Amino acid sequence: TPKDKEAQDKDKPKEAPKALASGDLTKDYGDIVEKLQKFIEQNKDKNAVGEAALTLSEIYAEYKTPDQGAAVIENALKGFDKKNILLYVMQMRGGDLYALSNQCEKAVPLWELVANSESFIKEQAQLKLGVCLQQMGQLDQAKKWFEQLSSKSPNSTEGFSAKRYLRFLEFKSRNGSLLESGAVKSETPKETHDGKNS
């Protein structure tokens, strides 16, 4: 009945209004960041440390300091000796944060460990490795990962993406050779001494 519904609605707790983030880490999180850091440093339970490091890295990424988040993850990884899903998730997250900070050279070793594992997220790591290696100019290494992924998992999302990257690398290689030989002229406008394009 409508009266029963009204009575039930009155008994429901009201949702707390959501506070808007100010953009100031200390103001928004208070001493939580400091407590998480202490917990990570002092705790012996590796799983708890891993979860805390993932949480803290997310906070740092949210506040536009992904390199700090990646460093937290890497420090927490030092204590891990057993390969498990948490280890692989932490390695992926650390690599993602370094890549977000334009530090592919630091992301690659983290992703390689996952890419060479039997983890269910290894294909994601292989694709990310290829992309970062391509950005670093290590095209042969990137191609290796893309080829491996597209041949072993051709119907996966990552496999399809790897095929696209391979086509792009082939296109780039062919057109780069043509540009070097002079068979095709570059269409990039050249800047003159007065700053105008010719």
Secondary structure, DSSP 4 states (H G I P E B T S, - for coil): -HHHHHHHHHHSPPPPPPPPP-S-HHHHHTTHHHHHHHHHHH---HHHHHHHHHHHHHHHHHTT-HHHHHHHHHHHHTT--S--HHHHHHHHHHHHHHHHTT-HHHHHHHHHHHHTS--TTHHHHHHHHHHHHHHTT-HHHHHHHHHHHHHHSTTSHHHHHHHHHHHHHHHHHHHHHHHHHTSS---SPPBPTTS-B-
